[in-house]
Amino acid sequence: MNKTFIRSFSQTSLRCKPGYSTVQPVHHLINVEKSKLKPSLQNVLLPQDDIRSVKYKPTEISQDRVADYYTNSIESDLLLHFYDHDSKIIEGNKRRSWGNDSPYKVYRSSRNPRGGTRSTKNQYPITNKNIPKLESIVIHSYNKNSLEHHWLNISTRLQLSVISNVKAKQIFNKSNILPWKVRVGKACGGKVELYDRDMNQFISTLTELVLPRIRAFKGIKFSSGDKNGNISFGLTAEDVQLFPELENFQELFPNLNGIDITFKTTAQNDSQAKTLLSTYGFPFSKE
C-alpha cells in the first residue's frame, strides 16, 4: 500500500491509495458469436460509420462551401476553358546527351536543357481526369530576430497556428551566413501546411476579410510562379494584423512577423495555376 500526501484546497491530509494494475483488459480478444447475440446487442454488428454504432465518432457536419463551389462550378468551367480537341502532348525541356562520337562523352553527366538549367515536365491535354486543382497551402514565416532572441520562435509559431487552425512546425537554418549570424540547425521561424477544410477556411478568410482591406495590395505579381503550377506571394506584418484572429487580440501578439504563402496545385504550368486561383477570387497584377 502506497502512502501519498495530497494537498486539497483547505487542508493537507494523508490518504491511503491502493496499488492498481497497469495491464490492459483483454475482453476485446474474446471471439463474439454473432448468431447468439441478444436483440439488444445487435448494435455491436453495425459498421463504425453508422450513427447507431457504439463505436461511431462524430465528425465535421458543417458544409464546406468552398469545396462545393469547386465541385459544382469551378471544375466544369476549367474543363470548358482548357479543353482542346486537337491538343497534343507538349514535350518538356529535358536534359541532353553529349553524344557518342567520343569515348570521353560516354560517362559524362547529361547536359543542361536548352536555355536554362532546370528541366520541365511534359504537358498533357486537359481532360476530365487532370483538371487543375488546389492541393495544399504552405504558410512560411522566417523571423531573423529569433536568431538572437529564441523566445520569438514561440511567438512566430503561435501566430501561424492561430491564423491557420493547425499546429505549426519549427524550421531550422540549413546554411551558415556569418554576417547575419546564421548557423546551421538554429531555429529561425515556423511553417504550416493546410489541407482540405483548413485550407478552404483559410482561402475564405484571405479573400473575403484580409486582402480587400489592404490598401497597398494591387494583386499577386503576374511573374510569380515556379513554372510547375505553384504560386507564391507574401504579406507584411501590418497585413497580417488584419486577420480576425489577431486583430481583436493585438495585445497578445506584440511581435508579429510577415508570412509567405505558397499555393500548391496540380496545374501543369503557371498559366493554368493563375486561372485556377482567379476563380477563387485572388487578383493578379502585371505591374
C-alpha positions in Angstrom: 0.0 0.0 0.0 1.5 3.4 -1.1 1.0 6.4 1.1 1.0 9.8 -0.7 0.3 13.3 0.5 -2.5 15.1 -1.3 -3.0 18.9 -0.8 -6.6 19.9 -1.0 -8.0 23.5 -1.1 -8.1 24.0 2.7 -6.0 21.3 4.3 -3.4 18.6 3.8 -4.3 15.1 4.6 -2.7 11.6 4.3 -4.6 9.4 2.0 -4.1 5.7 1.6 -4.0 4.9 -2.1 -4.0 1.2 -3.0 -2.0 0.0 -6.0 -3.6 -0.8 -9.3 -2.8 -3.0 -12.3 -1.3 -1.5 -15.4 -2.3 -4.4 -17.6 -4.8 -3.6 -20.2 -8.1 -5.6 -20.3 -8.3 -8.4 -22.8 -12.0 -8.6 -23.3 -11.5 -7.3 -26.9 -9.6 -10.6 -27.7 -12.6 -12.8 -27.0 -14.4 -14.1 -30.0 -18.0 -13.0 -30.1 -20.6 -15.4 -31.6 -22.7 -13.1 -33.6 -25.5 -15.6 -34.0 -26.1 -15.8 -30.3 -26.2 -12.1 -29.5 -29.3 -10.7 -27.9 -31.5 -8.4 -29.8 -30.4 -5.5 -27.5 -26.8 -6.1 -28.5 -27.3 -6.1 -32.3 -25.8 -2.6 -32.4 -22.4 -4.2 -32.0 -22.6 -5.6 -35.5 -23.2 -2.2 -37.1 -20.3 -0.6 -39.0 -18.4 2.2 -37.2 -19.6 4.9 -39.6 -23.2 4.2 -38.8 -24.6 6.6 -36.2 -26.3 3.8 -34.4 -23.0 2.0 -33.8 -21.4 2.1 -30.3 -18.1 3.0 -31.9 -19.4 5.9 -34.0 -17.3 9.0 -33.8 -19.0 12.3 -35.0 -17.0 14.4 -37.4 -17.5 17.8 -39.1 -21.1 18.2 -40.1 -21.0 21.8 -41.4 -21.0 22.2 -45.1 -17.7 23.2 -46.8 -18.9 25.8 -49.3 -15.5 26.4 -50.9 -15.2 22.7 -51.7 -18.7 22.6 -53.0 -18.0 25.7 -55.1 -15.1 24.0 -56.8 -17.1 20.8 -57.4 -20.2 22.5 -58.7 -18.8 25.4 -60.6 -15.1 25.8 -61.0 -14.3 22.2 -62.1 -16.7 22.2 -65.1 -15.7 25.8 -66.0 -12.0 24.9 -66.1 -12.6 21.9 -68.2 -14.5 24.0 -70.7 -11.8 26.7 -70.7 -8.8 24.4 -71.1 -10.2 21.7 -73.3 -8.9 21.5 -76.8 -10.0 18.7 -79.1 -6.9 18.8 -81.3 -4.3 19.3 -78.5 -1.3 17.1 -78.3 1.4 16.3 -75.7 4.0 19.1 -75.5 7.4 17.7 -74.7 9.2 19.4 -71.9 12.7 20.8 -72.0 14.8 17.9 -70.8 18.5 17.3 -70.1 20.5 16.4 -73.2 23.2 13.8 -74.0 26.7 14.7 -75.1 26.6 12.2 -77.9 28.5 9.0 -78.7 31.2 10.3 -81.1 33.9 10.2 -78.4 34.7 7.7 -75.6 35.2 10.6 -73.2 31.5 11.5 -73.5 30.1 8.1 -72.5 30.2 8.5 -68.7 29.7 12.3 -68.6 26.6 13.6 -66.9 23.9 14.8 -69.2 23.9 18.4 -70.5 21.6 21.1 -69.2 18.4 21.8 -71.1 18.4 24.4 -73.8 18.1 27.9 -72.5 18.2 27.0 -68.8 19.5 24.8 -66.1 16.2 23.1 -64.9 14.2 20.6 -66.9 10.5 21.0 -67.3 7.7 18.4 -67.3 5.6 17.2 -70.3 2.3 19.0 -70.7 -0.7 16.7 -71.4 -4.1 17.7 -72.8 -6.6 18.7 -70.2 -9.4 16.1 -69.8 -11.9 15.2 -67.1 -9.1 13.3 -65.3 -6.5 16.0 -64.9 -8.4 19.2 -64.2 -6.2 21.7 -62.2 -7.0 21.5 -58.5 -5.6 23.1 -55.4 -3.7 20.5 -53.3 -2.5 22.4 -50.3 -1.3 25.8 -49.0 2.0 26.3 -47.3 2.4 29.2 -44.9 6.0 30.0 -44.0 7.4 32.7 -41.7 11.1 33.5 -41.3 12.0 35.7 -38.3 15.5 37.0 -38.4 15.2 38.5 -34.9 14.7 35.0 -33.4 18.4 34.2 -34.1 19.3 36.4 -31.1 16.0 36.2 -29.1 15.0 32.5 -29.0 11.6 33.2 -27.4 10.4 34.8 -30.7 10.3 31.4 -32.2 7.4 30.6 -29.9 5.6 33.8 -30.9 6.1 33.1 -34.6 4.7 29.6 -34.5 1.8 30.7 -32.3 1.0 33.4 -34.9 0.8 30.8 -37.7 -1.2 28.3 -35.6 -3.8 30.9 -34.7 -4.5 32.1 -38.3 -4.4 28.6 -39.8 -6.0 26.4 -37.1 -3.1 23.9 -37.5 -0.1 23.4 -35.2 2.9 25.0 -36.8 6.3 23.2 -37.1 9.7 24.6 -36.2 12.1 25.3 -39.0 15.9 25.5 -38.8 18.6 27.1 -40.8 20.3 25.0 -43.5 23.4 27.2 -44.2 26.0 29.3 -42.5 26.0 33.1 -43.1 28.4 34.8 -40.8 27.3 38.5 -41.4 23.7 37.6 -40.5 24.8 35.4 -37.5 23.1 32.4 -39.2 24.2 28.9 -38.2 23.1 25.5 -39.4 20.5 23.9 -37.2 19.5 27.2 -35.5 15.7 27.8 -35.1 14.5 30.6 -37.3 10.7 30.5 -37.7 7.8 28.3 -38.4 5.9 26.5 -41.1 2.4 25.0 -41.6 0.8 23.2 -44.5 -3.0 23.2 -44.8 -5.3 20.6 -46.5 -9.0 20.1 -47.2 -11.3 22.0 -44.7 -8.5 24.1 -43.1 -7.2 25.1 -46.5 -10.7 26.2 -47.7 -11.3 28.1 -44.5 -8.0 30.0 -44.9 -9.0 30.8 -48.5 -12.3 32.3 -47.4 -10.6 34.4 -44.7 -7.9 35.6 -47.1 -10.1 36.6 -50.0 -13.1 38.0 -48.0 -11.5 39.7 -45.0 -7.8 40.3 -45.3 -6.9 41.1 -48.9 -9.8 43.6 -49.6 -8.7 45.6 -46.6 -5.0 46.0 -47.7 -4.9 49.4 -49.4 -1.5 49.0 -51.0 -2.3 45.5 -52.3 -2.8 45.6 -56.1 -2.8 41.8 -56.7 -0.4 38.9 -56.8 2.5 39.6 -59.1 1.9 38.1 -62.5 5.5 36.9 -62.7 5.2 34.8 -59.5 5.4 31.1 -60.0 7.9 28.3 -60.4 6.8 27.1 -63.9 5.3 24.0 -62.4 2.0 25.3 -61.2 2.9 26.7 -57.8 2.2 30.3 -57.0 3.7 32.3 -54.1 3.2 35.8 -52.6 3.9 37.5 -49.3 2.2 39.6 -46.6 3.9 42.1 -44.3 3.5 42.3 -40.6 1.0 45.1 -41.0 -1.1 43.0 -43.4 -1.1 40.0 -41.0 -2.7 42.2 -38.3 -5.9 42.2 -40.4 -6.6 38.5 -39.8 -9.7 38.4 -37.5 -7.9 36.0 -35.1 -5.2 38.6 -34.5 -6.9 41.9 -35.0 -9.0 41.6 -31.9 -6.2 40.3 -29.7 -3.2 42.5 -30.7 -2.1 42.9 -27.1 -1.4 39.1 -27.1 0.8 39.3 -30.2 3.1 42.4 -29.9 5.8 40.8 -32.2 4.0 39.9 -35.4 6.1 38.8 -38.4 5.4 38.7 -42.1 4.4 35.5 -43.9 5.0 33.8 -47.2 2.0 31.9 -48.8 2.5 29.2 -51.4 -0.3 27.6 -53.3 0.5 24.0 -54.5 -1.7 23.0 -57.4 -1.9 20.1 -59.9 -1.7 22.6 -62.8 1.0 21.8 -65.4 2.1 25.4 -65.8 1.8 28.8 -64.2 -0.9 30.0 -66.6 -3.3 27.2 -65.5 -2.5 27.8 -61.8 -3.2 31.5 -62.1 -6.5 30.8 -63.8 -7.4 28.4 -61.0 -6.6 30.9 -58.3 -8.5 33.6 -60.1 -11.7 31.6 -59.8 -11.2 31.6 -56.0 -11.1 35.4 -56.0 -7.3 36.1 -56.0 -6.4 39.1 -58.2 -3.2 39.3 -60.3 -1.3 42.4 -61.3 1.2 42.8 -64.2 2.9 45.8 -62.5 
